[in-house]
């Protein structure tokens, strides 16, 4: 056979080429078999025979010979191409960079320093940004822009103070002013007193609604009865909110006003039960198409909730204990 590396003729079965010492163990060429293959049974037919010795069928040796010659030609071309590839040296280029061009590059390549114009533009941009930020924060054209103190006159005549307040008390006016800090007990007492007084106003509104119910609940117009229902609903909401406020007053910190809070909370509960009955009566009155005929139905929620119904009525319990349970500072 021929060595695939150098093309020398060597004996079959050798693993090392004696001419170029190439390793032929992985590229050994199988010996060429003489003869052709039978197209009928696939047996090997010796060269020159026209009949298959295995099956007796005639064999066309001309075509087989052409195929074998073509295979041999292709094998020879592949070996020659392999020798050409292994004998070609790759092109090796230098890894050393060329000399830099002093007209377009510095000694360290293209890392040139910025021009003076670039530095100037960067400095101007920085000044504009910093200066604009300083003006936006300082706003010298309006020094009072961020002043959070209330200086707008407010009408407080409806809050029990006649006239107009120009500035809230306790705010600085250029001189230090003393500020008072309430203790926990003082804050609790003030909250209880405020709720206690609010209950008196709510009770007066309940008296007015009850009186109007007697006058217009069964004989008033539809608009009067509807207005009475709305007023009763608003009173119901106000009493409920006040009861919630009382429940939120802190008496657990010191426990000084715990008993007085319980008394004020009981007053609010009695008033709420009374107002609920008044609202229910007004609601029935507003829903009735004939309030005169439905008088007993409309007034039914008021049974047991009037002052004339005895000392256990909610209105009597409230008015009997209101003065006695006035919060007292301790």
C-alpha positions, 0 to 999 in steps of 0.5 A: 500500500501507499503511505498517505503522508509521503506516497511511498510504497510500503508493505501491508500491515506496517504501522510506521512508514519506513520513509517518513516515519508517519503513524499509519495505525489510524489510516491503514488502507484495506487491501483491494479485493480482486474480482466483482460482487454478484448483483444477485446474491452479493458473493465475490466473483473472481476476475474473469468469470462470467458466472457467479460461483455461489448462485450460478447467475451471469455476472457483468464484469465490465460495469464492476470493473468500471466501478472499481476503477472509479473508486481507485481513482477517487482514493488516489485523488483524496490521498494526493489532496491530503498530502498537499494539505499537510505539506502547506505551511500557514501564513504567519503574520507579525504580532508586533504593532506597526509604528504609530502615525505621529500626525494622527495618533499619539505615542500610545495610540489613539488615546489623545487628550481632549482639546482646550475647547472641550474643557471649556465647554465642559466647565461652562456646562458644569457652572450652568447646572450648579448655578441653576440648582443653587437658584432653584433651591435658594430662590432669592427672588421670593425668600418666603416661598417655602415658609410653612407658617400660616399668615393668611387672615382667617375668619374665626367668628364662627369658632367663638372668637370675634374678629380676624386672626392675623397669625396663629399663636405660638409662631415665631415673630423674630423673638422666642416665645414660650410654648406650653406642653400639656401632660397626659392627664391635662390632654385627657381632661381637655378631651373629656370636657370637649366631648361632654360639652358636645353631648349637651349640644347634640341633646338640644338638637334631639329635643328640637327634632322630637318637638318638630316630630310632634308638630310635623311628623303626622301632618306636615308636607312631604318636603317637611317630613323629608327634611326632618328625616335628613336632619335626624339622620345627620344628628344620628351620625354626629352622635355616633362620631362623638361616641367614637371620639370618646372611646378613643380618649386615652385613659390607660396611660395614667388611669386618672380619668378612667371613671370619668371617661366611663361616665361620659361614654354612658351619656353618649350611649343614652343619647345615641339610643334616643336619637336612633328612635327619633330617626326611625320615627322620622323615617316612617313619616317620610315614607308614608303617603298618608301620615295622618292615617299612619300616626300610630305606626310613625310614633311607635318608635317613640314609645318608652323614649319620651320624658313622660315615659318615666325615669328609665327613659333614655332622655331622663337618664341623660338629663338626670346624670349630665350635671353630676358627671361633669368632668373634674380636673384632678 
